[in-house]
Amino acid sequence: MFAERSIKMPSIKIGQVAPDFSLTDKSGVTYKLSAAKGAYTIVYFYPKDDTPGCTIEAKEFSDALSAFEKLGVSIFGVSGGDDKTKAKFCTKYKLKVSLLSDKDYAVAKAYD
């Protein structure tokens, strides 16, 4: 389902509460991680909108989104950029996954 790649192990340990965040998507809708408390949520980070590797990742998550939703799992991609870059990226590749703007990379840094 997903391309095989080298993955850095996260600083967050299993069972540890993930750092909360509040970020906006391409339409200015705000998502707060703590609002999903108790629900399965995938948060993935990528460096920049519309780059080759990030595009593959976003397309793979978008293609699998309905299967995840059937399991009650939400998916959020987080990167720099703003609502305009997210909107352009989503439109260009018909992405269905929610992409959130971490303009100053503060959330990415909190997740190490």
Summary of the structure (lengths in Angstrom):
residues: 112
radius of gyration: 13.4
end to end distance: 25.8
largest distance: 37.0
contacts: 281
relative contact order: 0.23
helix: 36%
strand: 19%
